[in-house]
Amino acid sequence: MTAERTLIFWVPDWPVHALLRDDAADGLSPDAPLALIANRIVIACSAAARMEGVRTGLREREAQTRCPELAVYPHAPETDARRFAPIVAALEQLVPGVELVRPGLCAMRARGPARYYGGEAPAGAAVLRLAAELGLPDARVGIADGRFTAEQVARSASTDPGITAPGEGLRIVEPGASPAFLSPLPVSRATDAGLAETLQGLGIRTLGALAALPEDAVRQRFGPLGLTAHRRATASGAGHGAEVRPREPVRELAVDLTFETPLDAADQLAFACSALAERFIGGLTEERLVCTVLRVELTDDIGVHHEREWAHPRHFTAADTVGRIRWQAASAATETDRGGAGVVRVRITPVHTDRIAAHEPALWSTEPDERVHHHLSRAQSRLGHTGVGTVALAGGRLLADRQRFVPWSTARVERTSARTSASGPWPGALVGPVPSRVFPTPLPAALLDATGAPVEIDADDLLTTDPAQLRVATTAFEAAVAGWSPPWAVRERWWEGAPARFRIQVQLADGDAWLLLCEAGEWLAEGRYD
């Protein structure tokens, strides 16, 4: 079975390009040596870093040893996909039927573009011209028999045997010449590391040596994985992944609006975006989707971007979307470094969507009453995003640190880490019943013994004497201290020399109970058990 002619579009070091295109990389020079890291391994690096000896697969420390000036950034696959989506959409406008292999690599059937442009070379040149317009001058195009061969062609040098290079970045292998081109390549190009090591141990080190073996013998000895590698080595059109499978065109759900006159007032901008929000929600509804997280991008008249993602505990309505635009515009207006006369462009993009059927109310709905939601949302629109909200528990050791204010109509479940997770671990945190009353700022207190001397913490993390009297602020309680817990330490950032703090629970003879904190030798009242 003859493989179909395939055109591969490849952007070398796409994760680096995605990082440079991301708003988080403002001010980062494309000529600087930088690397993207995942699990302490280099995933991608820039050309400047490669000149210093940095390579993909190196450990982070080894890469920094080779290039001390190396700038290291965490690899974000979602950024790669998000920034490559507009590139794929532009390619689909030029060449219908694009298969997204992975961010930075696309496959297309070469027959249609070749007939339209008058040959494979003009078709590849048209794709490269589009890439240059999109800011990707180092993109490459490979054309050969089959997707695998075309990808190897795109990654090869223009001087390699069997390759024709009609232009910069364009590599072509003539029909029928793919097996000869693949023959000297290492067998690791066609399979995973485990099978490649096995084949090399048997003396099969090149794709040509693998292609010389009978297909039935390879299938019986190495199974489906070996059969796939054999068909790749022979440039056969059979097998999984050999043909181009274009993706179904995806409807653009993002909407934007441009103003000729900059709008500076938040309420004025929100009113002007009412129809935009209706169109955004209407487009999602037509696709039977709802949006739970959206991104609002505001661009002012001097090109400064104000971008933020908003989450919703249920799903966004048009009114919710307009409210987020108003709040973001109001917060952008208070930024000290903001310039320009106002916003000239608004773009709304769905970040997370879900099936609309999954958000239909159940028979006994647990959602807040619609009247309550309506009135609180209306009050929030007048008072601002943080004017109305609820309280949720966050991670922390002290009671005041565990209180988190959540604005109304904002998702309560967010991305958590070890520093924000309420479940911990939090060494030194209070275990068991918590005080019913927590003071926003701990009150000054004094814990005294029977002689009136202050009770302190000794070097063994124990009380120096038995407490007998408690005084909080200016109040000295008549009831004596009837019981207390052993003190326990709260140690944070000890490697920076931060002193330890100690907590203790104290119960008075009248049943009153307090949670105390000893910090730098001074007692404070964190909370009270009523």
Sequence and secondary structure as in RCSB ss.txt:
>XXXX:A:sequence
MTAERTLIFWVPDWPVHALLRDDAADGLSPDAPLALIANRIVIACSAAARMEGVRTGLREREAQTRCPELAVYPH
APETDARRFAPIVAALEQLVPGVELVRPGLCAMRARGPARYYGGEAPAGAAVLRLAAELGLPDARVGIADGRFTA
EQVARSASTDPGITAPGEGLRIVEPGASPAFLSPLPVSRATDAGLAETLQGLGIRTLGALAALPEDAVRQRFGPL
GLTAHRRATASGAGHGAEVRPREPVRELAVDLTFETPLDAADQLAFACSALAERFIGGLTEERLVCTVLRVELTD
DIGVHHEREWAHPRHFTAADTVGRIRWQAASAATETDRGGAGVVRVRITPVHTDRIAAHEPALWSTEPDERVHHH
LSRAQSRLGHTGVGTVALAGGRLLADRQRFVPWSTARVERTSARTSASGPWPGALVGPVPSRVFPTPLPAALLDA
TGAPVEIDADDLLTTDPAQLRVATTAFEAAVAGWSPPWAVRERWWEGAPARFRIQVQLADGDAWLLLCEAGEWLA
EGRYD
>XXXX:A:secstr
 B  EEEEEE TTHHHHHHHHSGGGTT  TTS EEEEETTEEEEE HHHHHTT  TT BHHHHHHH TT EEEE 
 HHHHHHHHHHHHHHHHHHSS EEEEETTEEEEESHHHHHHHTSHHHHHHHHHHHHHHTT TT EEEEEESHHHH
HHHHHS TTSTT EEEETTEEE  TT HHHHHTTSBGGGSS HHHHHHHHHTT  BHHHHHTS HHHHHHHHHHH
HHHHHHHHTTBS STT S           EEEEEEEEE  HHHHHHHTHHHHHHHHHHHHHTTEEEEEEEEEEEE
TTS EEEEEEE SS   HHHHHHHHHHHHHHHHT TT  SSSEEEEEEEEEEEEEGGGGS  TT  S  HHHHHH
HHHHHHHH TTSSEEEEE   SSTGGGEEEEETTS S     TTT TT   TT   S   SEEEEEEEEEEEE T
TS B  B TTSSBSS   EEEETTEE SS EEEE   EEE   GGGT   EEEEEEEETTS EEEEEEETTEEEE
EEEE 
